[in-house]
């Protein structure tokens, strides 16, 4: 599986989309929209901003998902 390090974050307030390079050194828990200046905060139950508002999961979640046995994911 190829790991993606880019994601497009979509602001839930204004719909603006911005391509971002994901930080792999630390968990990103907040993000400021470049269009409307809203502060996006990771909701409960989500890993980070990328997993919550991005079109790709963060690299660590991509790795975790790729190691789940196929027969478990198809149940």
Secondary structure, 3 states (H helix, E strand, C coil): CCCCCEEEEECCCCCCEEEEECCCCCCCCEEECCCCCCEEECCCCCCCHHHHHECCCCHHHHHHHHCCCHHHHCC
